[in-house]
């Protein structure tokens, strides 16, 4: 039986409960996922040869890491050919297109022209991040909160510069660019003063955002963290700090699904924050203990996140992105599996009889609500996703692995 014939049967099954599968596919096709470029080269970047530091750690050395921007773009093009939809590529400052190794402070907007041209060619958007790690001036584990004014000034100017580059990207693409700030700042052991570093960080952010930007396509966000490698005792940019700063200064927040305690429900945070902020950047990862950045799995945590967005229709404020890096497996597989799992989680939520279950809940009919939310877990969503791929001439779930294996043999294995 062809995928089209299978889809028609499944379409009728969903129709019985009032769900239009064609409409769900249309909605899914509008979901843009910001794909993290750093999965392709293990967060090394191409500005200079530096050892990863600042809470960043990549496990594994699988053959085929991208060694330059052209190889990274080739790999990303392969990824885009294996996932349906139109997405975005998330860049760090260390991915500037410069022929010779250079210092971080030397990057300019024109060093991202080739990325802008590539994005246009591939019908992609871009997002952007300053890079405040793996640098001599980040070696103390402190950047924007450093007690040395000269160090703080260096990083303040870097972030100001990357905001301008993000602004340039958005205007060049006529598309929204999210500029997200994450810093590694913290201490391995408990600090004597907890307020002083946060006051310094606040002052640094005030300086950064002092220059107002009236470009509606530029979105500023701040990314919090519970703790990290080497900063187990205290993180300056905690969730409470950044959320408070964002609310007071009209800045967006980034919620990374790996940056909280394992028992916290990230899905519940979205509706709690949504009424009070203009923008929420969502970084999807899979923590096994904390921020271990495993490839996103089609698990309950991911499904609950998608459900919280779809059921409440929060798309106008939420930007969906990925943030993981695994070098123990084929990096392209890591990308493709993660993207497809995110799409499947959102599709599953889009295939729910939302109005019917909402009426049950409003009528306090929790018995019927339980029955239907459980029954929907085994509905044949996978056939709908396969048909979505088929519509876009994208290989189905049982086909793309062989394509990537061939690419590995012909391309990745040559990168000695």
Rosetta blueprint (number, residue, H / E / L):
1 X L
2 X L
3 X H
4 X H
5 X H
6 X H
7 X H
8 X H
9 X H
10 X H
11 X H
12 X H
13 X H
14 X H
15 X H
16 X L
17 X L
18 X L
19 X L
20 X L
21 X H
22 X H
23 X H
24 X H
25 X H
26 X H
27 X H
28 X H
29 X H
30 X L
31 X L
32 X L
33 X E
34 X E
35 X E
36 X E
37 X H
38 X H
39 X H
40 X L
41 X L
42 X L
43 X L
44 X L
45 X L
46 X L
47 X L
48 X L
49 X L
50 X L
51 X L
52 X L
53 X L
54 X L
55 X L
56 X L
57 X L
58 X L
59 X L
60 X L
61 X L
62 X L
63 X L
64 X L
65 X L
66 X L
67 X L
68 X L
69 X H
70 X H
71 X H
72 X H
73 X H
74 X H
75 X H
76 X H
77 X H
78 X H
79 X H
80 X H
81 X L
82 X L
83 X L
84 X L
85 X L
86 X L
87 X L
88 X E
89 X E
90 X E
91 X E
92 X E
93 X H
94 X H
95 X H
96 X L
97 X L
98 X L
99 X L
100 X L
101 X L
102 X L
103 X L
104 X H
105 X H
106 X H
107 X L
108 X L
109 X H
110 X H
111 X H
112 X H
113 X H
114 X H
115 X H
116 X H
117 X H
118 X H
119 X H
120 X H
121 X H
122 X L
123 X L
124 X L
125 X E
126 X E
127 X E
128 X E
129 X E
130 X L
131 X L
132 X L
133 X L
134 X L
135 X L
136 X H
137 X H
138 X H
139 X L
140 X L
141 X L
142 X L
143 X L
144 X L
145 X L
146 X L
147 X L
148 X L
149 X H
150 X H
151 X H
152 X H
153 X H
154 X H
155 X H
156 X H
157 X H
158 X H
159 X H
160 X H
161 X H
162 X H
163 X H
164 X H
165 X H
166 X H
167 X H
168 X H
169 X H
170 X H
171 X H
172 X H
173 X H
174 X L
175 X L
176 X L
177 X E
178 X E
179 X E
180 X E
181 X E
182 X L
183 X L
184 X L
185 X L
186 X E
187 X E
188 X L
189 X L
190 X L
191 X L
192 X L
193 X L
194 X L
195 X H
196 X H
197 X H
198 X H
199 X H
200 X H
201 X H
202 X H
203 X H
204 X H
205 X H
206 X H
207 X H
208 X H
209 X L
210 X L
211 X L
212 X L
213 X L
214 X L
215 X L
216 X L
217 X L
218 X E
219 X E
220 X E
221 X E
222 X E
223 X E
224 X L
225 X L
226 X L
227 X L
228 X E
229 X L
230 X L
231 X E
232 X L
233 X L
234 X E
235 X E
236 X L
237 X L
238 X L
239 X H
240 X H
241 X H
242 X H
243 X H
244 X H
245 X H
246 X H
247 X H
248 X H
249 X H
250 X L
251 X L
252 X E
253 X E
254 X E
255 X E
256 X E
257 X L
258 X L
259 X L
260 X L
261 X L
262 X L
263 X L
264 X L
265 X L
266 X H
267 X H
268 X H
269 X H
270 X H
271 X H
272 X H
273 X H
274 X H
275 X L
276 X L
277 X L
278 X L
279 X L
280 X E
281 X E
282 X E
283 X E
284 X E
285 X L
286 X E
287 X L
288 X L
289 X L
290 X L
291 X L
292 X L
293 X L
294 X E
295 X L
296 X L
297 X L
298 X L
299 X L
300 X H
301 X H
302 X H
303 X H
304 X H
305 X H
306 X H
307 X H
308 X H
309 X H
310 X H
311 X H
312 X H
313 X L
314 X L
315 X L
316 X L
317 X L
318 X E
319 X E
320 X E
321 X E
322 X E
323 X L
324 X L
325 X L
326 X L
327 X L
328 X L
329 X L
330 X L
331 X H
332 X H
333 X H
334 X H
335 X H
336 X H
337 X H
338 X H
339 X H
340 X H
341 X H
342 X H
343 X H
344 X H
345 X H
346 X H
347 X H
348 X H
349 X H
350 X H
351 X L
352 X L
353 X L
354 X H
355 X H
356 X H
357 X H
358 X H
359 X H
360 X H
361 X H
362 X H
363 X L
364 X L
365 X L
366 X H
367 X H
368 X H
369 X H
370 X H
371 X H
372 X H
373 X H
374 X H
375 X H
376 X H
377 X H
378 X H
379 X L
380 X L
381 X H
382 X H
383 X H
384 X H
385 X H
386 X H
387 X H
388 X H
389 X H
390 X H
391 X H
392 X L
393 X L
394 X L
395 X L
396 X L
397 X L
398 X L
399 X L
400 X H
401 X H
402 X H
403 X H
404 X H
405 X H
406 X H
407 X H
408 X H
409 X H
410 X H
411 X L
412 X H
413 X H
414 X H
415 X L
416 X L
